[in-house]
Amino acid sequence: MPKLNVGIDVRVAEQIGGIGRYARELVLALGRRGEHALHALVYADQDTSWLPEGIVLIPVSRTAKRMLPLLWEHALLPRSAAVRRLDLMHFPNPTAPLGMHIPFVATVHDTAIFDHPEWFPSGQSFSTRTVVPRTMRRARRLLAVTETVKHNVMNRFGVPDEKISVIPNGVNTEVFSLERATVEQTLKKFHLDPGYILWVGRPAPYKNLAFVNTLVQSSEKRFVFVGMDAHEARSAMPAYDETRCTCIASIEPGSRELADLYRGAGVVIQPSLYESFALPVLEALACGTPAIVSDMPTLREIYGNMLEYAPLADLSVWQKKIDRSITNETGRQERSAWAQKYAWQKIAESVSAQYAAVLGERK
């Protein structure tokens, strides 16, 4: 049987956030499977050195998009994909070009921009009013990362149940594991002693850094912030103090150094106002490190009893849970073993099955 020609939009892989990580890891995992003939939609000047061997590039102009953003994205880009005679396109977020006539699937990570538009920059009305809703309705299949996200999409966009499959995010279990051979070296590089409180992410409004500031202010422990620099930290958290706070802005997402920082932590915290998956939490568990998160249904759906949950702004509860987690060394093996079910190879297998199902429905 000939391989399916599957195109994946990996332009977003340049982003350091969750969607960029999703696109990168999914392509790598699908490449290792070797089941499909993969085509990567990339910017002509984008770094593609990380892509799997044998993948076919579909290079498009970044300059043209800047000059004619709507015409280029929604009319000219679909032509670039069409000439490759692809069987299917996969968009890692629900923003497919309006002129895309190739069957496509799209992944939905959250509906935050609709639930809380005040958290996002203005000027996105064309995307939220037209592009995203049409993508939701035109996609042959939507891949939601949780049941909660699936029901949000069904309720907001009227997409039928059978059109949405739930396939979670994944974790690279070869990198994020219990292996501690280089932990000491990494901690020495960043002048850290083990047992710190670790926060990983970008300083977005929903990350609730005002409450993190309260935690810093009320604690004598060391905090490590990965994903923002000291200037961003000071702007968001007046209590930021370099004598017991460390910012690491330049670390590569998904890297072994990041995994070592998880392993060296006493606990990972995510006191967010909103999360659809909380990828840093999954990475922490894969490394055996305990985590505490805001108590919300989405995270309970994913992580069950693998996490500690705390009310959104209850400082005393957070303090007690942090102290208990840091001093408790048990459960590392159990947490890491549990995270194995989210290994990217298993996620890629599920995604690949959806590709075959979509094309089978077309025949």
Phi, psi and omega in degrees: 000129181294151179289148174286140174270105185246124175262141178231129178282102181254016174302326181289350180294346175289337183285147182270353182280191187297321182291321176298317178296319180301311182299315182297309185292325180295315180298317180297317181292319177295322177298320179294327178291324178068020186279329183239159170274106188270140176234130183252121174279115186225161168285146184300330181259013182280145175291119180242012184296338183275347185293153180298150178296137177093353179288142180266130181271141170244087184282135178230158188277124175289324180296317180298323179294321179294323184282320182228068191302312184285314179300316184294310186293320191258349178236311185281320180299316178302330177293321178300323179286323185295323184291344178276357180053050179285148174279330188200146171243148175236122176256123184290352170218162189277063180226053180290143176304142182297331181269012181284116180254350174290139175305139182217156170243157179220144178264136178246118182267328179191176174237032188300321183294336176271324181286324183220070182299338181293344179277351189244153179299151176286174178087015180248019186295325179296321179292312185286329182271334187237301190294308183295311178302319179292323176299315180302320185274331185271337183301139175293329177207139172253138178251107180266141185282344176213165174296324179299314178297319179303312182292327175298318179293317179300315184288321185278324187247358179068026179281132182292152182308314187291348181270354183241123175252140180265114176227117187287172168294169181233177177223142178280097186284352173283331179265311183267099187209186179279353183303125186241016187301326185249010183298312182301317180297316181293316179296324177296321179302321183260011176058049183239147168257150181298157173099011180284167175266125187248134173235131182233130178157194176246151183284065179271158182304322184285353181282353172059047182291341174298321178286323175301321177302319178296320177297317179298316183297328187261008186232152174261358185282163177276135175249138176239127181246116179254125178115356174218154181268176185296324179297314178297320181295316180295322180295322184272335187225095179303335181280358181303127184225118186294345178287339178220016174231139179232131174252135177233099187266336192261006183288144182284124176302138179079008185273165177291331175295319177298318178300320178296323178294323174297314184295327181280347183284149171282328180197150173253135180241144175217078182275049188287158172279336186206132173213142174257336180211324180061066182304320178303330178293317178297319179297320178298314180297320179299330177272001178087004186271135178291156180220149176236133183227163172298141183282104178219147186304321182302315183286326175295324178301317185280309196259347176052231183269014178281346184241166165262136179246142180224145176303150192309315186229029181268095187301316184296321179294315179300315181299315181296317181292323176297312180300317181294320182293319182295324183271356183255111183268000183278161172091359183296314180299316182297316181297314181295319179296320180299321183292344182300333181290347177258015178303139186300330179296324177288321178295317180298324177298318179292318179296317180300321178296327177291322176302310182298320180296317181297314181288331175293325178293332183286333185284000000 
